[in-house]
Amino acid sequence: MSALYQLPTPETSAQARLSPKTRIYDAVGASTALRERFVRSSDQIAWTHKPGPRTLNLPATAAVAELSGVFRVTLKGECVAR
């Protein structure tokens, strides 16, 4: 598998949980066409890390309290379906 970007993350923030596709497109208010394209193109979504003040040993700030998570999306093919 090739990655568009590999974020360096410490093991203290690691977790292995699968996330339903609906959680992603519901959160962004995707249209029906975008939902269908996302389902056709993506195979699996894994929530790989939860970086936060406790897991990274960095204090939260007013601007950034915590990141929601780091996700890995595995595609069904070589590229996103049209």
Jmol script that loads the backbone (N, CA, C; Angstrom):
load data "model"
ATOM      1  N   MET A   1       0.848  -1.186   0.000  1.00  0.00           N
ATOM      2  CA  MET A   1       0.000   0.000   0.000  1.00  0.00           C
ATOM      3  C   MET A   1       0.886   1.239   0.000  1.00  0.00           C
ATOM      4  N   SER A   2       0.568   2.186  -0.838  1.00  0.00           N
ATOM      5  CA  SER A   2       1.295   3.445  -0.830  1.00  0.00           C
ATOM      6  C   SER A   2       0.443   4.492  -0.120  1.00  0.00           C
ATOM      7  N   ALA A   3       1.102   5.396   0.542  1.00  0.00           N
ATOM      8  CA  ALA A   3       0.399   6.428   1.295  1.00  0.00           C
ATOM      9  C   ALA A   3       0.653   7.781   0.668  1.00  0.00           C
ATOM     10  N   LEU A   4      -0.381   8.597   0.613  1.00  0.00           N
ATOM     11  CA  LEU A   4      -0.243   9.967   0.145  1.00  0.00           C
ATOM     12  C   LEU A   4       0.625  10.742   1.130  1.00  0.00           C
ATOM     13  N   TYR A   5       0.366  10.522   2.411  1.00  0.00           N
ATOM     14  CA  TYR A   5       1.164  11.161   3.455  1.00  0.00           C
ATOM     15  C   TYR A   5       1.168  10.253   4.669  1.00  0.00           C
ATOM     16  N   GLN A   6       2.316   9.992   5.216  1.00  0.00           N
ATOM     17  CA  GLN A   6       2.439   9.181   6.419  1.00  0.00           C
ATOM     18  C   GLN A   6       2.810  10.088   7.575  1.00  0.00           C
ATOM     19  N   LEU A   7       1.905  10.281   8.500  1.00  0.00           N
ATOM     20  CA  LEU A   7       2.113  11.149   9.644  1.00  0.00           C
ATOM     21  C   LEU A   7       2.943  10.426  10.697  1.00  0.00           C
ATOM     22  N   PRO A   8       4.044  11.008  11.143  1.00  0.00           N
ATOM     23  CA  PRO A   8       4.809  10.358  12.211  1.00  0.00           C
ATOM     24  C   PRO A   8       4.037  10.461  13.527  1.00  0.00           C
ATOM     25  N   THR A   9       3.660   9.337  14.082  1.00  0.00           N
ATOM     26  CA  THR A   9       2.858   9.324  15.307  1.00  0.00           C
ATOM     27  C   THR A   9       3.483   8.376  16.316  1.00  0.00           C
ATOM     28  N   PRO A  10       3.535   8.776  17.576  1.00  0.00           N
ATOM     29  CA  PRO A  10       4.108   7.908  18.602  1.00  0.00           C
ATOM     30  C   PRO A  10       3.168   6.762  18.956  1.00  0.00           C
ATOM     31  N   GLU A  11       3.731   5.682  19.436  1.00  0.00           N
ATOM     32  CA  GLU A  11       2.929   4.521  19.812  1.00  0.00           C
ATOM     33  C   GLU A  11       1.972   4.817  20.961  1.00  0.00           C
ATOM     34  N   THR A  12       2.260   5.828  21.761  1.00  0.00           N
ATOM     35  CA  THR A  12       1.375   6.162  22.881  1.00  0.00           C
ATOM     36  C   THR A  12      -0.001   6.612  22.409  1.00  0.00           C
ATOM     37  N   SER A  13      -0.101   7.072  21.169  1.00  0.00           N
ATOM     38  CA  SER A  13      -1.398   7.518  20.650  1.00  0.00           C
ATOM     39  C   SER A  13      -2.053   6.458  19.765  1.00  0.00           C
ATOM     40  N   ALA A  14      -1.418   5.289  19.646  1.00  0.00           N
ATOM     41  CA  ALA A  14      -1.918   4.256  18.739  1.00  0.00           C
ATOM     42  C   ALA A  14      -3.188   3.593  19.262  1.00  0.00           C
ATOM     43  N   GLN A  15      -4.061   3.269  18.329  1.00  0.00           N
ATOM     44  CA  GLN A  15      -5.236   2.460  18.607  1.00  0.00           C
ATOM     45  C   GLN A  15      -5.653   1.819  17.299  1.00  0.00           C
ATOM     46  N   ALA A  16      -6.275   0.701  17.382  1.00  0.00           N
ATOM     47  CA  ALA A  16      -6.681  -0.018  16.178  1.00  0.00           C
ATOM     48  C   ALA A  16      -8.190  -0.225  16.210  1.00  0.00           C
ATOM     49  N   ARG A  17      -8.906   0.671  15.540  1.00  0.00           N
ATOM     50  CA  ARG A  17     -10.356   0.580  15.487  1.00  0.00           C
ATOM     51  C   ARG A  17     -10.810   0.858  14.068  1.00  0.00           C
ATOM     52  N   LEU A  18     -11.742   0.060  13.610  1.00  0.00           N
ATOM     53  CA  LEU A  18     -12.338   0.329  12.306  1.00  0.00           C
ATOM     54  C   LEU A  18     -13.458   1.338  12.494  1.00  0.00           C
ATOM     55  N   SER A  19     -13.633   2.176  11.507  1.00  0.00           N
ATOM     56  CA  SER A  19     -14.661   3.206  11.566  1.00  0.00           C
ATOM     57  C   SER A  19     -15.633   2.999  10.412  1.00  0.00           C
ATOM     58  N   PRO A  20     -16.941   3.081  10.667  1.00  0.00           N
ATOM     59  CA  PRO A  20     -17.896   2.928   9.571  1.00  0.00           C
ATOM     60  C   PRO A  20     -17.790   4.102   8.589  1.00  0.00           C
ATOM     61  N   LYS A  21     -17.974   3.809   7.325  1.00  0.00           N
ATOM     62  CA  LYS A  21     -17.897   4.850   6.286  1.00  0.00           C
ATOM     63  C   LYS A  21     -18.937   5.942   6.524  1.00  0.00           C
ATOM     64  N   THR A  22     -20.084   5.562   7.045  1.00  0.00           N
ATOM     65  CA  THR A  22     -21.148   6.547   7.280  1.00  0.00           C
ATOM     66  C   THR A  22     -20.701   7.641   8.240  1.00  0.00           C
ATOM     67  N   ARG A  23     -19.852   7.307   9.180  1.00  0.00           N
ATOM     68  CA  ARG A  23     -19.379   8.314  10.137  1.00  0.00           C
ATOM     69  C   ARG A  23     -18.623   9.434   9.426  1.00  0.00           C
ATOM     70  N   ILE A  24     -17.881   9.091   8.388  1.00  0.00           N
ATOM     71  CA  ILE A  24     -17.094  10.082   7.658  1.00  0.00           C
ATOM     72  C   ILE A  24     -18.000  10.983   6.830  1.00  0.00           C
ATOM     73  N   TYR A  25     -18.830  10.392   5.966  1.00  0.00           N
ATOM     74  CA  TYR A  25     -19.599  11.280   5.091  1.00  0.00           C
ATOM     75  C   TYR A  25     -20.769  11.952   5.791  1.00  0.00           C
ATOM     76  N   ASP A  26     -21.258  11.407   6.884  1.00  0.00           N
ATOM     77  CA  ASP A  26     -22.288  12.111   7.650  1.00  0.00           C
ATOM     78  C   ASP A  26     -21.702  13.353   8.321  1.00  0.00           C
ATOM     79  N   ALA A  27     -20.457  13.248   8.782  1.00  0.00           N
ATOM     80  CA  ALA A  27     -19.811  14.366   9.475  1.00  0.00           C
ATOM     81  C   ALA A  27     -19.584  15.559   8.555  1.00  0.00           C
ATOM     82  N   VAL A  28     -19.393  15.312   7.265  1.00  0.00           N
ATOM     83  CA  VAL A  28     -19.128  16.411   6.334  1.00  0.00           C
ATOM     84  C   VAL A  28     -20.368  16.819   5.541  1.00  0.00           C
ATOM     85  N   GLY A  29     -21.484  16.138   5.762  1.00  0.00           N
ATOM     86  CA  GLY A  29     -22.709  16.492   5.040  1.00  0.00           C
ATOM     87  C   GLY A  29     -22.606  16.229   3.554  1.00  0.00           C
ATOM     88  N   ALA A  30     -22.063  15.076   3.184  1.00  0.00           N
ATOM     89  CA  ALA A  30     -21.836  14.738   1.776  1.00  0.00           C
ATOM     90  C   ALA A  30     -23.150  14.522   1.027  1.00  0.00           C
ATOM     91  N   SER A  31     -23.138  14.892  -0.246  1.00  0.00           N
ATOM     92  CA  SER A  31     -24.296  14.670  -1.107  1.00  0.00           C
ATOM     93  C   SER A  31     -24.421  13.177  -1.412  1.00  0.00           C
ATOM     94  N   THR A  32     -25.553  12.773  -1.958  1.00  0.00           N
ATOM     95  CA  THR A  32     -25.775  11.369  -2.316  1.00  0.00           C
ATOM     96  C   THR A  32     -24.733  10.894  -3.319  1.00  0.00           C
ATOM     97  N   ALA A  33     -24.422  11.719  -4.309  1.00  0.00           N
ATOM     98  CA  ALA A  33     -23.432  11.343  -5.327  1.00  0.00           C
ATOM     99  C   ALA A  33     -22.058  11.137  -4.696  1.00  0.00           C
ATOM    100  N   LEU A  34     -21.666  12.012  -3.769  1.00  0.00           N
ATOM    101  CA  LEU A  34     -20.371  11.883  -3.119  1.00  0.00           C
ATOM    102  C   LEU A  34     -20.339  10.646  -2.219  1.00  0.00           C
ATOM    103  N   ARG A  35     -21.435  10.375  -1.522  1.00  0.00           N
ATOM    104  CA  ARG A  35     -21.516   9.165  -0.688  1.00  0.00           C
ATOM    105  C   ARG A  35     -21.314   7.912  -1.533  1.00  0.00           C
ATOM    106  N   GLU A  36     -22.002   7.841  -2.668  1.00  0.00           N
ATOM    107  CA  GLU A  36     -21.900   6.673  -3.548  1.00  0.00           C
ATOM    108  C   GLU A  36     -20.472   6.511  -4.074  1.00  0.00           C
ATOM    109  N   ARG A  37     -19.856   7.597  -4.438  1.00  0.00           N
ATOM    110  CA  ARG A  37     -18.475   7.551  -4.932  1.00  0.00           C
ATOM    111  C   ARG A  37     -17.518   7.089  -3.836  1.00  0.00           C
ATOM    112  N   PHE A  38     -17.731   7.580  -2.635  1.00  0.00           N
ATOM    113  CA  PHE A  38     -16.907   7.195  -1.499  1.00  0.00           C
ATOM    114  C   PHE A  38     -17.036   5.696  -1.210  1.00  0.00           C
ATOM    115  N   VAL A  39     -18.258   5.179  -1.240  1.00  0.00           N
ATOM    116  CA  VAL A  39     -18.495   3.755  -0.991  1.00  0.00           C
ATOM    117  C   VAL A  39     -17.869   2.905  -2.089  1.00  0.00           C
ATOM    118  N   ARG A  40     -17.977   3.348  -3.356  1.00  0.00           N
ATOM    119  CA  ARG A  40     -17.377   2.602  -4.476  1.00  0.00           C
ATOM    120  C   ARG A  40     -15.857   2.580  -4.401  1.00  0.00           C
ATOM    121  N   SER A  41     -15.260   3.641  -3.887  1.00  0.00           N
ATOM    122  CA  SER A  41     -13.806   3.795  -3.909  1.00  0.00           C
ATOM    123  C   SER A  41     -13.086   3.261  -2.677  1.00  0.00           C
ATOM    124  N   SER A  42     -13.701   3.356  -1.511  1.00  0.00           N
ATOM    125  CA  SER A  42     -12.996   3.009  -0.279  1.00  0.00           C
ATOM    126  C   SER A  42     -13.352   1.608   0.200  1.00  0.00           C
ATOM    127  N   ASP A  43     -12.325   0.918   0.670  1.00  0.00           N
ATOM    128  CA  ASP A  43     -12.513  -0.444   1.166  1.00  0.00           C
ATOM    129  C   ASP A  43     -12.680  -0.457   2.677  1.00  0.00           C
ATOM    130  N   GLN A  44     -11.799   0.253   3.373  1.00  0.00           N
ATOM    131  CA  GLN A  44     -11.803   0.208   4.825  1.00  0.00           C
ATOM    132  C   GLN A  44     -11.263   1.518   5.390  1.00  0.00           C
ATOM    133  N   ILE A  45     -11.815   1.915   6.532  1.00  0.00           N
ATOM    134  CA  ILE A  45     -11.332   3.100   7.234  1.00  0.00           C
ATOM    135  C   ILE A  45     -10.911   2.658   8.627  1.00  0.00           C
ATOM    136  N   ALA A  46      -9.670   2.922   8.958  1.00  0.00           N
ATOM    137  CA  ALA A  46      -9.150   2.549  10.275  1.00  0.00           C
ATOM    138  C   ALA A  46      -8.757   3.804  11.038  1.00  0.00           C
ATOM    139  N   TRP A  47      -9.208   3.879  12.272  1.00  0.00           N
ATOM    140  CA  TRP A  47      -8.820   4.969  13.170  1.00  0.00           C
ATOM    141  C   TRP A  47      -7.542   4.487  13.833  1.00  0.00           C
ATOM    142  N   THR A  48      -6.399   5.014  13.397  1.00  0.00           N
ATOM    143  CA  THR A  48      -5.111   4.458  13.813  1.00  0.00           C
ATOM    144  C   THR A  48      -4.491   5.132  15.031  1.00  0.00           C
ATOM    145  N   HIS A  49      -4.757   6.414  15.238  1.00  0.00           N
ATOM    146  CA  HIS A  49      -4.164   7.137  16.365  1.00  0.00           C
ATOM    147  C   HIS A  49      -5.123   8.197  16.892  1.00  0.00           C
ATOM    148  N   LYS A  50      -5.053   8.465  18.171  1.00  0.00           N
ATOM    149  CA  LYS A  50      -5.811   9.545  18.790  1.00  0.00           C
ATOM    150  C   LYS A  50      -4.817  10.462  19.489  1.00  0.00           C
ATOM    151  N   PRO A  51      -4.251  11.399  18.725  1.00  0.00           N
ATOM    152  CA  PRO A  51      -3.278  12.309  19.333  1.00  0.00           C
ATOM    153  C   PRO A  51      -3.955  13.327  20.241  1.00  0.00           C
ATOM    154  N   GLY A  52      -3.504  13.414  21.439  1.00  0.00           N
ATOM    155  CA  GLY A  52      -4.063  14.371  22.389  1.00  0.00           C
ATOM    156  C   GLY A  52      -3.032  14.721  23.441  1.00  0.00           C
ATOM    157  N   PRO A  53      -3.380  15.597  24.353  1.00  0.00           N
ATOM    158  CA  PRO A  53      -2.427  16.025  25.381  1.00  0.00           C
ATOM    159  C   PRO A  53      -1.862  14.865  26.206  1.00  0.00           C
ATOM    160  N   ARG A  54      -2.712  13.890  26.546  1.00  0.00           N
ATOM    161  CA  ARG A  54      -2.224  12.760  27.363  1.00  0.00           C
ATOM    162  C   ARG A  54      -1.354  11.799  26.553  1.00  0.00           C
ATOM    163  N   THR A  55      -1.705  11.564  25.283  1.00  0.00           N
ATOM    164  CA  THR A  55      -0.973  10.571  24.495  1.00  0.00           C
ATOM    165  C   THR A  55       0.309  11.130  23.884  1.00  0.00           C
ATOM    166  N   LEU A  56       0.358  12.434  23.643  1.00  0.00           N
ATOM    167  CA  LEU A  56       1.550  13.041  23.047  1.00  0.00           C
ATOM    168  C   LEU A  56       2.427  13.759  24.059  1.00  0.00           C
ATOM    169  N   ASN A  57       1.901  13.923  25.269  1.00  0.00           N
ATOM    170  CA  ASN A  57       2.615  14.645  26.315  1.00  0.00           C
ATOM    171  C   ASN A  57       2.901  16.085  25.895  1.00  0.00           C
ATOM    172  N   LEU A  58       1.928  16.686  25.207  1.00  0.00           N
ATOM    173  CA  LEU A  58       1.985  18.097  24.816  1.00  0.00           C
ATOM    174  C   LEU A  58       0.742  18.786  25.357  1.00  0.00           C
ATOM    175  N   PRO A  59       0.889  19.989  25.876  1.00  0.00           N
ATOM    176  CA  PRO A  59      -0.283  20.664  26.428  1.00  0.00           C
ATOM    177  C   PRO A  59      -1.243  21.124  25.331  1.00  0.00           C
ATOM    178  N   ALA A  60      -2.521  21.098  25.654  1.00  0.00           N
ATOM    179  CA  ALA A  60      -3.535  21.638  24.760  1.00  0.00           C
ATOM    180  C   ALA A  60      -3.439  23.162  24.773  1.00  0.00           C
ATOM    181  N   THR A  61      -3.904  23.788  23.689  1.00  0.00           N
ATOM    182  CA  THR A  61      -3.955  25.249  23.635  1.00  0.00           C
ATOM    183  C   THR A  61      -5.383  25.669  23.356  1.00  0.00           C
ATOM    184  N   ALA A  62      -5.650  26.948  23.439  1.00  0.00           N
ATOM    185  CA  ALA A  62      -6.988  27.445  23.127  1.00  0.00           C
ATOM    186  C   ALA A  62      -7.326  27.193  21.660  1.00  0.00           C
ATOM    187  N   ALA A  63      -6.331  27.267  20.799  1.00  0.00           N
ATOM    188  CA  ALA A  63      -6.555  27.073  19.362  1.00  0.00           C
ATOM    189  C   ALA A  63      -6.733  25.597  19.005  1.00  0.00           C
ATOM    190  N   VAL A  64      -5.984  24.726  19.663  1.00  0.00           N
ATOM    191  CA  VAL A  64      -6.054  23.286  19.377  1.00  0.00           C
ATOM    192  C   VAL A  64      -6.083  22.530  20.698  1.00  0.00           C
ATOM    193  N   ALA A  65      -7.262  22.069  21.065  1.00  0.00           N
ATOM    194  CA  ALA A  65      -7.389  21.317  22.312  1.00  0.00           C
ATOM    195  C   ALA A  65      -6.975  19.865  22.115  1.00  0.00           C
ATOM    196  N   GLU A  66      -7.399  19.287  20.987  1.00  0.00           N
ATOM    197  CA  GLU A  66      -7.103  17.895  20.699  1.00  0.00           C
ATOM    198  C   GLU A  66      -7.468  17.600  19.253  1.00  0.00           C
ATOM    199  N   LEU A  67      -6.755  16.699  18.622  1.00  0.00           N
ATOM    200  CA  LEU A  67      -7.112  16.256  17.276  1.00  0.00           C
ATOM    201  C   LEU A  67      -8.117  15.116  17.395  1.00  0.00           C
ATOM    202  N   SER A  68      -9.044  15.035  16.466  1.00  0.00           N
ATOM    203  CA  SER A  68     -10.043  13.970  16.513  1.00  0.00           C
ATOM    204  C   SER A  68      -9.412  12.609  16.317  1.00  0.00           C
ATOM    205  N   GLY A  69      -8.458  12.534  15.414  1.00  0.00           N
ATOM    206  CA  GLY A  69      -7.810  11.259  15.178  1.00  0.00           C
ATOM    207  C   GLY A  69      -7.059  11.252  13.870  1.00  0.00           C
ATOM    208  N   VAL A  70      -6.289  10.196  13.692  1.00  0.00           N
ATOM    209  CA  VAL A  70      -5.575   9.953  12.442  1.00  0.00           C
ATOM    210  C   VAL A  70      -6.223   8.718  11.830  1.00  0.00           C
ATOM    211  N   PHE A  71      -6.657   8.849  10.592  1.00  0.00           N
ATOM    212  CA  PHE A  71      -7.368   7.770   9.923  1.00  0.00           C
ATOM    213  C   PHE A  71      -6.588   7.279   8.716  1.00  0.00           C
ATOM    214  N   ARG A  72      -6.672   5.968   8.453  1.00  0.00           N
ATOM    215  CA  ARG A  72      -6.088   5.382   7.248  1.00  0.00           C
ATOM    216  C   ARG A  72      -7.244   4.863   6.406  1.00  0.00           C
ATOM    217  N   VAL A  73      -7.363   5.384   5.184  1.00  0.00           N
ATOM    218  CA  VAL A  73      -8.407   4.947   4.256  1.00  0.00           C
ATOM    219  C   VAL A  73      -7.753   4.056   3.213  1.00  0.00           C
ATOM    220  N   THR A  74      -8.221   2.814   3.128  1.00  0.00           N
ATOM    221  CA  THR A  74      -7.710   1.864   2.149  1.00  0.00           C
ATOM    222  C   THR A  74      -8.663   1.861   0.958  1.00  0.00           C
ATOM    223  N   LEU A  75      -8.117   2.105  -0.222  1.00  0.00           N
ATOM    224  CA  LEU A  75      -8.936   2.137  -1.433  1.00  0.00           C
ATOM    225  C   LEU A  75      -9.168   0.741  -1.987  1.00  0.00           C
ATOM    226  N   LYS A  76     -10.260   0.574  -2.719  1.00  0.00           N
ATOM    227  CA  LYS A  76     -10.550  -0.702  -3.375  1.00  0.00           C
ATOM    228  C   LYS A  76      -9.663  -0.916  -4.588  1.00  0.00           C
ATOM    229  N   GLY A  77      -9.263   0.156  -5.246  1.00  0.00           N
ATOM    230  CA  GLY A  77      -8.422   0.073  -6.430  1.00  0.00           C
ATOM    231  C   GLY A  77      -7.218   0.980  -6.299  1.00  0.00           C
ATOM    232  N   GLU A  78      -6.631   1.284  -7.443  1.00  0.00           N
ATOM    233  CA  GLU A  78      -5.444   2.144  -7.459  1.00  0.00           C
ATOM    234  C   GLU A  78      -5.751   3.617  -7.261  1.00  0.00           C
ATOM    235  N   CYS A  79      -6.996   4.016  -7.593  1.00  0.00           N
ATOM    236  CA  CYS A  79      -7.368   5.421  -7.465  1.00  0.00           C
ATOM    237  C   CYS A  79      -8.843   5.524  -7.105  1.00  0.00           C
ATOM    238  N   VAL A  80      -9.297   6.732  -6.833  1.00  0.00           N
ATOM    239  CA  VAL A  80     -10.680   6.981  -6.491  1.00  0.00           C
ATOM    240  C   VAL A  80     -11.548   6.812  -7.723  1.00  0.00           C
ATOM    241  N   ALA A  81     -12.669   6.100  -7.581  1.00  0.00           N
ATOM    242  CA  ALA A  81     -13.588   5.885  -8.707  1.00  0.00           C
ATOM    243  C   ALA A  81     -14.207   7.189  -9.159  1.00  0.00           C
ATOM    244  N   ARG A  82     -14.460   7.290 -10.455  1.00  0.00           N
ATOM    245  CA  ARG A  82     -15.098   8.501 -10.993  1.00  0.00           C
ATOM    246  C   ARG A  82     -16.582   8.397 -11.020  1.00  0.00           C
TER     247      ARG A  82
END
end "model"
wireframe off; spacefill off
backbone 0.3
color backbone group
